[in-house]
Amino acid sequence: MVNKKENSIAPLFTKDNYLWMGIGAVIIALGMFLMSGGKNADPKVFDYKVVYSTTRVTIAPILVILGLLVEVYAIFKKPKQA
């Protein structure tokens, strides 16, 4: 009979990896929410300041890219050796 400890495979991700993945997902969701923005008071009038605001065009994409980098870090992070 084979011992179970010899055949067991270590889990691919640890609790720490999942924590970082969650943080990355929240950052990406925040970026997507900011990118969606608001709405014009009058839908027939094009408001340049609302559509091309700094939040939508600059901050939101930076947050999405930052969240993706956190996700890559979470995937490649090695578990601490005990």
N, CA, C and O of each residue as an XYZ file, in Angstrom:
328
protein
N       0.848     -1.176      0.000
C       0.000      0.000      0.000
C       0.892      1.237      0.000
O       1.888      1.297      0.720
N       0.524      2.216     -0.811
C       1.322      3.434     -0.958
C       0.874      4.462      0.076
O      -0.317      4.649      0.324
N       1.855      5.113      0.662
C       1.574      6.146      1.654
C       0.965      7.373      0.957
O       1.426      7.767     -0.115
N      -0.068      7.977      1.561
C      -0.739      9.126      0.955
C       0.187     10.333      0.852
O       0.086     11.098     -0.107
N       1.073     10.521      1.803
C       1.960     11.686      1.797
C       2.919     11.659      0.610
O       3.312     12.716      0.117
N       3.291     10.503      0.157
C       4.216     10.401     -0.960
C       3.562     10.825     -2.271
O       4.240     11.379     -3.136
N       2.269     10.582     -2.441
C       1.572     10.879     -3.685
C       0.877     12.234     -3.682
O       0.395     12.682     -4.722
N       0.819     12.892     -2.525
C       0.100     14.161     -2.476
C       0.910     15.255     -3.172
O       2.130     15.344     -3.032
N       0.199     16.065     -3.909
C       0.812     17.172     -4.636
C       0.460     18.455     -3.911
O      -0.682     18.649     -3.495
N       1.445     19.334     -3.760
C       1.206     20.610     -3.091
C       0.236     21.444     -3.922
O       0.275     21.397     -5.151
N      -0.628     22.204     -3.264
C      -1.561     23.041     -4.023
C      -0.806     24.091     -4.841
O       0.251     24.577     -4.440
N      -1.374     24.419     -5.980
C      -0.736     25.373     -6.883
C      -0.721     26.780     -6.294
O       0.282     27.487     -6.392
N      -1.825     27.182     -5.685
C      -1.923     28.511     -5.083
C      -2.161     28.384     -3.586
O      -2.809     27.445     -3.123
N      -1.631     29.338     -2.841
C      -1.850     29.378     -1.398
C      -2.871     30.464     -1.075
O      -3.365     31.161     -1.961
N      -3.173     30.589      0.209
C      -4.122     31.611      0.658
C      -3.623     33.004      0.288
O      -4.414     33.878     -0.067
N      -2.323     33.205      0.373
C      -1.723     34.489      0.039
C      -1.927     34.825     -1.447
O      -2.199     35.974     -1.796
N      -1.793     33.815     -2.318
C      -2.030     34.031     -3.749
C      -3.475     34.468     -3.997
O      -3.727     35.402     -4.758
N      -4.409     33.791     -3.355
C      -5.818     34.133     -3.545
C      -6.135     35.522     -3.000
O      -6.975     36.229     -3.557
N      -5.473     35.918     -1.921
C      -5.658     37.260     -1.378
C      -5.217     38.304     -2.401
O      -5.936     39.274     -2.640
N      -4.045     38.118     -3.003
C      -3.551     39.048     -4.019
C      -4.435     39.039     -5.260
O      -4.635     40.083     -5.882
N      -4.973     37.864     -5.632
C      -5.885     37.800     -6.774
C      -7.159     38.601     -6.499
O      -7.678     39.280     -7.385
N      -7.648     38.516     -5.287
C      -8.833     39.283     -4.900
C      -8.570     40.775     -4.943
O      -9.411     41.543     -5.411
N      -7.405     41.194     -4.456
C      -7.040     42.611     -4.488
C      -6.966     43.095     -5.935
O      -7.463     44.173     -6.260
N      -6.346     42.298     -6.795
C      -6.259     42.661     -8.207
C      -7.632     42.766     -8.853
O      -7.881     43.675     -9.645
N      -8.514     41.847     -8.522
C      -9.870     41.874     -9.093
C     -10.635     43.113     -8.646
O     -11.384     43.699     -9.428
N     -10.449     43.512     -7.398
C     -11.121     44.716     -6.893
C     -10.583     45.961     -7.606
O     -11.354     46.860     -7.942
N      -9.278     46.019     -7.837
C      -8.684     47.160     -8.537
C      -9.203     47.228     -9.973
O      -9.523     48.311    -10.463
N      -9.289     46.084    -10.648
C      -9.813     46.055    -12.018
C     -11.277     46.488    -12.035
O     -11.680     47.265    -12.900
N     -12.070     45.997    -11.095
C     -13.487     46.369    -11.032
C     -13.649     47.867    -10.772
O     -14.526     48.505    -11.354
N     -12.813     48.426     -9.907
C     -12.866     49.863     -9.642
C     -12.534     50.657    -10.900
O     -13.193     51.654    -11.194
N     -11.515     50.224    -11.647
C     -11.162     50.887    -12.894
C     -12.287     50.827    -13.905
O     -12.568     51.817    -14.581
N     -12.938     49.675    -14.018
C     -14.058     49.542    -14.957
C     -15.235     50.429    -14.533
O     -15.903     51.032    -15.373
N     -15.474     50.499    -13.236
C     -16.561     51.347    -12.738
C     -16.286     52.812    -13.037
O     -17.180     53.540    -13.468
N     -15.042     53.247    -12.809
C     -14.689     54.636    -13.100
C     -14.734     54.925    -14.599
O     -15.060     56.039    -15.008
N     -14.412     53.934    -15.409
C     -14.434     54.124    -16.859
C     -15.866     54.282    -17.375
O     -16.093     54.958    -18.379
N     -16.820     53.667    -16.698
C     -18.207     53.781    -17.149
C     -18.727     55.198    -16.966
O     -19.533     55.667    -17.770
N     -18.282     55.882    -15.928
C     -18.610     57.294    -15.747
C     -20.068     57.561    -15.472
O     -20.815     56.685    -15.034
N     -20.458     58.799    -15.742
C     -21.824     59.240    -15.486
C     -22.597     59.431    -16.770
O     -22.307     58.804    -17.789
N     -23.584     60.303    -16.708
C     -24.387     60.560    -17.892
C     -24.621     62.061    -18.015
O     -24.507     62.807    -17.043
N     -24.947     62.483    -19.221
C     -25.261     63.884    -19.463
C     -26.650     64.201    -18.932
O     -27.527     63.338    -18.887
N     -26.832     65.441    -18.535
C     -28.161     65.865    -18.091
C     -29.142     65.836    -19.264
O     -30.300     65.448    -19.112
N     -28.660     66.252    -20.434
C     -29.490     66.232    -21.642
C     -28.844     65.278    -22.642
O     -27.761     65.578    -23.144
N     -29.465     64.145    -22.950
C     -28.842     63.169    -23.850
C     -28.670     63.661    -25.290
O     -27.929     63.054    -26.062
N     -29.335     64.739    -25.654
C     -29.220     65.258    -27.015
C     -28.019     66.202    -27.172
O     -27.671     66.592    -28.287
N     -27.393     66.560    -26.053
C     -26.266     67.495    -26.084
C     -24.988     66.732    -25.734
O     -24.934     66.027    -24.726
N     -23.965     66.878    -26.573
C     -22.677     66.228    -26.337
C     -21.845     67.106    -25.412
O     -21.520     68.244    -25.752
N     -21.504     66.578    -24.250
C     -20.688     67.331    -23.297
C     -19.279     66.744    -23.295
O     -19.049     65.654    -22.772
N     -18.362     67.463    -23.872
C     -16.965     67.029    -24.006
C     -16.334     66.743    -22.642
O     -15.572     65.786    -22.505
N     -16.641     67.552    -21.643
C     -16.021     67.416    -20.313
C     -16.449     66.134    -19.602
O     -15.681     65.578    -18.817
N     -17.641     65.669    -19.864
C     -18.120     64.438    -19.224
C     -17.544     63.209    -19.913
O     -17.088     62.278    -19.248
N     -17.562     63.201    -21.233
C     -17.118     62.023    -21.991
C     -15.604     61.847    -21.893
O     -15.118     60.731    -21.703
N     -14.861     62.940    -22.022
C     -13.403     62.863    -22.019
C     -12.805     63.408    -20.726
O     -11.806     64.126    -20.758
N     -13.401     63.077    -19.609
C     -12.878     63.541    -18.322
C     -11.580     62.793    -17.989
O     -11.322     61.708    -18.510
N     -10.788     63.386    -17.128
C      -9.515     62.785    -16.717
C      -9.735     61.428    -16.053
O      -8.934     60.508    -16.219
N     -10.809     61.315    -15.311
C     -11.093     60.048    -14.633
C     -11.324     58.928    -15.635
O     -10.777     57.836    -15.480
N     -12.119     59.183    -16.649
C     -12.436     58.140    -17.640
C     -11.275     57.810    -18.549
O     -11.065     56.646    -18.888
N     -10.519     58.814    -18.950
C      -9.508     58.620    -19.984
C      -8.141     58.263    -19.420
O      -7.361     57.590    -20.094
N      -7.830     58.690    -18.211
C      -6.488     58.471    -17.672
C      -6.475     57.565    -16.445
O      -5.798     56.536    -16.435
N      -7.213     57.943    -15.423
C      -7.137     57.228    -14.139
C      -7.699     55.813    -14.238
O      -7.084     54.870    -13.739
N      -8.862     55.652    -14.876
C      -9.490     54.328    -14.973
C      -8.624     53.320    -15.733
O      -8.447     52.205    -15.241
N      -8.072     53.654    -16.912
C      -7.206     52.675    -17.583
C      -5.943     52.340    -16.794
O      -5.471     51.204    -16.833
N      -5.397     53.315    -16.085
C      -4.226     53.041    -15.244
C      -4.585     52.049    -14.150
O      -3.802     51.148    -13.850
N      -5.766     52.203    -13.548
C      -6.197     51.257    -12.515
C      -6.396     49.856    -13.083
O      -6.031     48.872    -12.438
N      -6.963     49.753    -14.271
C      -7.168     48.435    -14.881
C      -5.823     47.759    -15.146
O      -5.656     46.575    -14.851
N      -4.869     48.499    -15.696
C      -3.544     47.932    -15.967
C      -2.842     47.565    -14.661
O      -2.193     46.522    -14.582
N      -2.965     48.407    -13.641
C      -2.377     48.101    -12.333
C      -2.989     46.823    -11.750
O      -2.280     45.991    -11.185
N      -4.305     46.676    -11.890
C      -4.975     45.460    -11.416
C      -4.499     44.220    -12.145
O      -4.332     43.163    -11.537
N      -4.279     44.342    -13.447
C      -3.764     43.199    -14.209
C      -2.337     42.840    -13.775
O      -1.983     41.663    -13.714
N      -1.529     43.850    -13.477
C      -0.174     43.576    -12.972
C      -0.213     42.892    -11.608
O       0.603     42.013    -11.330
N      -1.152     43.289    -10.762
C      -1.312     42.620     -9.459
C      -1.727     41.165     -9.672
O      -1.263     40.280     -8.953
N      -2.589     40.913    -10.644
C      -3.003     39.537    -10.952
C      -1.817     38.688    -11.418
O      -1.680     37.534    -11.009
N      -0.970     39.251    -12.264
C       0.222     38.523    -12.727
C       1.135     38.225    -11.546
O       1.670     37.122    -11.434
N       1.313     39.208    -10.661
C       2.123     38.993     -9.462
C       1.535     37.868     -8.608
O       2.265     37.012     -8.109
N       0.212     37.879     -8.446
C      -0.444     36.863     -7.614
C      -0.266     35.466     -8.199
O      -0.111     34.499     -7.453
N      -0.287     35.354     -9.510
C      -0.142     34.043    -10.141
C       1.281     33.512    -10.003
O       1.483     32.324     -9.751
N       2.264     34.394    -10.170
C       3.661     33.942    -10.142
C       4.298     33.953     -8.762
O       5.440     33.518     -8.617
N       3.595     34.437     -7.745
C       4.143     34.500     -6.392
C       4.348     33.097     -5.848
O       3.435     32.271     -5.845
N       5.547     32.848     -5.395
C       5.855     31.532     -4.819
C       5.481     31.522     -3.344
O       5.611     32.543     -2.669
N       5.019     30.387     -2.835
C       4.684     30.324     -1.412
C       5.932     30.407     -0.543
O       7.018     29.987     -0.944
N       5.754     30.958      0.652
C       6.868     31.063      1.592
C       7.253     29.680      2.082
O       6.395     28.840      2.352
N       8.544     29.455      2.193
C       9.038     28.178      2.711
C       9.000     28.196      4.240
O       9.526     29.117      4.864
N       8.390     27.202      4.829
C       8.253     27.144      6.294
C       9.486     26.578      6.939
O       9.543     26.458      8.163
